[in-house]
Amino acid sequence: MKKITTILFLLIVSFASNAQELKTDISVHDPVIIKQDSIYYIFCTGMGIAVWSSTDKMHWKHEQPVFASAPQWAVDAVPGFKGHIWAPDISYYNGLYYLFYSASAFGKNTSVIGVATNTTLHTNDAAYKWVDHGKVIQSIPGKTNWNAIDPNLITDKDGTPYLVFGSFWDGLKLVKLTKDRLAVAEDINNIPTIATRRKQASEALPAVDNNPVDAGGNAIEGPFIYKHGKYFYLFASIDYCCKGPKSTYKMIIGRSKTLKGPYLDKTGLAMNKGGGTILLQGDDKWYGVGHNGVANFDGADYIIFHGYDATDRGISKLRLEKLDWVDGWPVIGK
């Protein structure tokens, strides 16, 4: 009897311990989501890249970060970088999970995008090991008028991989990758801008508030391209993140029948000419919302992003919503 009681006690303690590890109201920034087997994984901005797991998309367990220490190549490339990695992107191809990520000096286009791969996302699998492949693309002040952060991998209809990325400066860029997805496959001096706030290339957009003057006022970032039906859809975030109650972040959308664009909004204005239809913006519950990813689970589309909680001091919180489609345009489910 004593043995049975002890076993029951240990089971209760174990259950309670596991329950304490799960959270429903988690703070994240720039999240993306993927599913392996029956487990959902979120990767987001954080020291070493923050990771969360869940079996129901509601209760989340905080996993160990991807990197225990800052990748040395990124430390060498970005002065002052200490391992706080921004805006990862997760995808699966040919037996490997590809995790693109960015390191940057705040407010400067001293930035790099790297990539790591793993055969599994399950941390309890003996094969679990992230292999870092280092730099994919780099932006340098005075040499590149774009910013190498906020990567998202997208494949064309013929399977050719591309990376969409960017923040402020000249806007969002699209570059072709090699077949193994580990390097750039074209001249980075001639890659196109697929979205910008500027209606004309010469238009000067002033910085607002205390935003770094070097970054300018072209407040667009966080691109994510998703194929649905006969269109590619370009999601992006505009205005200002990271300001708590003063955040003005919002999401815009455009679509194109070809990956390279042009992406047109609902009025027909191209996103590389200042276009973009508002998909979601702040309200009385959220000061701002943005930096989204899109994924399909069991036949349904979901959009994941962060919002600045107006009921909790403007803290950045996880938002994961059903994504519906009405007349060929995405609508965030109510």
N, C-alpha and C positions, 0 to 999 in steps of 0.2 A: 504493500500500500504506500509505504514511504517513497519507494522508487517511482511509482506512478505519479504521486504528488509532485515529486521533484521534476519529473519530465514535463508535467503540465505547467509547472511554474516556469521552467525554461522556455517552453513554447510561448507562454504569455509574455515573458520578457522579450523574447525574440520578435514577436508580433508588435509589441509596443515600440520596440526600438526601430523596426522597419517603418511603422506608422509615423514616427517622429521624423523620419528622413524625408517623407513626402510632403510637398507643399502645393497649395492650389493658387496662391497669389504671389507669383514669382517676379522678381525684378530682372529684366533682360534689356539688352540694347542690340539692335540690328540682328534679329534672329532669323535663322533658316531652319527648316525641318525636313526630316527624311525618316522612312520606316524600314527597319530590317526585321524580318520575321514578324513577331507580334509586338515589337518594341519601337516606339517613336523616339527619335533623338533630335534635340535642339542644339545647334551650335550658335554662339553669339559672342559679341565683343566682351573681352575680359582678359585678365592676366593668363597668358598661355592659351587662350581661347576657352571660354566657358562652355560647359556641356551639361545638358539636362536630359533625363530619360523618363519615359512614362509608358504604361501599358494601356492608358485610356484617354490620353490627351488632356487630362484634367489634373491628375496628381503627379507631381514631378519630383524626381530625385536628382540632387546635385552630384554629378560625377566629377572625377578628377579632371583637371584641364588637359588639353591635348599635349602641351609642352610644359615640362617641369621647370625649364629655364628658357630664357629668350634665345632663339636661334642666333648663333654668333654672326652669321652672314648679315642678318638684319641689324644687329647692333653696330656692325661695321658700316653699314650703308646709311643708317639714320642716327645722327648724333643725338644722344640723350635718350634713345629708345631703351626701355627697361623690361619689355615683355608684355606691355598692355596692347594686345593685338585686336585690330578692328575688323568688323564686318566680314566674317567668314562666309564661304559658299560651299555647300556639300552636294555631290552628285555621285552617281555610280556608273561605271563603264568597264566592261570586259574583265569582271572579277575583282575590280578595285574600287574603293571609295576615294574620291578626289576632294580634298579640302583646300580650296583657295583661301588666302587670307591676306591682310594688309597691315603694314607698319608705317607710321608716318609721324612727322613732327606736326603738332597742332597748328592749323592756320597757314601751313606752308606746303608747297608741292615737293617737299623732300620726302618722297614716298616710294614704297616698294610693294609689289604683290608677289607672294610666294605660293608654293603648293606642296602639300604632303599627301601621302597615300596610305591606305590600310586595307587589308583583306577583310576586315570585320569591324563593326562598331561595338560589338559586345565586349565589355571590359573584362568579363570573366572567362573569355575564350583565350586559350593558350596562344593562339595565333595573333592576338591583339597587339599591334605595334605600329605606331605612326612612323613612316619613313619620310623625312623631309628632303625635298628635291631642290630647295633653295629658290632663287629669284626667277620669276617669269618675265616681269617687266618693271621698269624703274622710271620715275619722273624726277627731273632735276631742275631747280629754279634757274631761269635764264636760258635754258636749253629746250624744255618742253613746256608748252602752254596748256598742259593738262595735268591731272593729278592721278597717280597710280594707286587708288584705293577703291573700295566697294566693288570687288569683282563678282561676276556671275557668269557661269559657263552655260552656253547654249549651243546646240548643234543645228546645222542647216538641214534641209530636207534630204540632202545626199549624205548626211552623217558627218560633214566637216565641222570640227569644233571651233567655236569663237568665244572670245571673252569680251563681255561688255563691262565697262568700269567708268569711274570718274566722279569728280566732285568739284564744283565751282570752276574757276579759270575758264577754259574754252567749252566746258560742258561734258557730256557723256560720250565716250568713245567706244568703238568696236574694232577688235583686232583678231585676225585669224591665228589659230594655234596649230602646232604640229599634230600629227595623228595620235601621238602618245600623250598629248595634252599637257606637256611639261615645258613647252617653250613657244615663243612667238614665231610665226611663220611668214611674216611680211615686214616691210620697212616701217618702223614706228614713226618715221618722220612724215608719213603720208596717210595715217589712219584717219577715217572720217569721224566727224562729230554727228551723232544721231539725235541729240537733244540738247537744247540750251534755252535759257530764258531770254536771250537776245533775239529780237525780231530781225535785226541786221547785224552782220559780223562786226561792223564798226561801232555798234551801240555800246556806250559805256554805262555800266550798271554800278552805282556807288555802293560801298559797303554800308551796312546799317549797324546801329548800336555800337558795340565794341568789337565787332567782327574784324579780324585782321585785314588791314587794307590790302595786303599782298594777295589775299584770296579774292578780292573784289566782291561785287554784289550779285554775281551769277549763281544764285542760290539754288542749285539743282544737284542731286546726288542719288546714291542708292539705286542704280538701275537693276531691273530684273526683267528678263524676257521669257515669256511663256507661250508655247504653241497651243492654240485651241481652235479646232475646226480648220478653216482655210486661212486663218490669220495668225501672225505673230503679234503678241501684245507686249508693248514696252511700258512697264510700270516704273515710276520714278518718284522721288520725294523732293519737294521744293520748300523754300523758306528755311526757317532755322530750328535745328534740333538742339538738344543738350543745354537748354536754358531753364529747365524746371517749369515753374508757373509762367515764364515768359516765352516758352517754346511756341513757335508758330508753324511747326511741321505739318505738312499735308501731302497727300498722294495724288499724282496725276497719271493719266493713261492715254495711250495712242495705239494705233494698230497699223499693220502693213501686211501685204500678201507675200512679201519677200523679207528675209531676215535683215538685209542691209537697209531696208527702208525705201522711201521715207515713211515715217510713222505719222499718221494723221489723227487728229483728235475728232470729236463728234462734229465740229464745225468745218472740218476739212483742212484746218491749218496744220502744217507740218511741225513736228516737235523740234526739228532743227532750225525752225524759224520762229521759235518762241511759243509754239502751240502746246496743248496738253489739257485734257478735260479733267476736272477735279473728280477723283474717285471717293475720297474721304478726307474730312478735315476735323479740327477740334470742335468741341461743343461744351456744354455745361459740365460734363463729366470728365472730359479729356482736354487738356490744354492744347495738345497737338498730337498727331499720329503720323507714323511714317516708317520708312526703311523696311519694305516688305519683301517676302518671298512667297511663292505659290507652289503647292504640291497637290498631287492627286492620291487619295487613299480610297481603295474599294469603290472606285467609280465616281467619287465625289471630289470636287476641287475645294481646297482650303487656302486661305490667305493668312500669313503670319506676319506680324509686325509689332512694333512697340508703341505705347501711348504714354503720355505724361499725365498721371492720375490726378485729377483736380480734387479728389476727395482724400488724397494722401500726399500732400506737400509737393506735388508735381513729380513724384518718383516715377521713373520709367518702368512700366509693367508690360507683361506679355499679353498680347491680343492674338487669339487664334479663332478665326471666323469662317463659316461656310461661304464659299464664293459661288454665286449663281451667275447665269448668263441670260441677258434679256436683249433681244434684237441685236445680237452679235457683240454685246458689250458686257463687261463684268459688273456685277452688282454685289456688294457685301451683304450677305444674308442678315435679315432682322430676327 
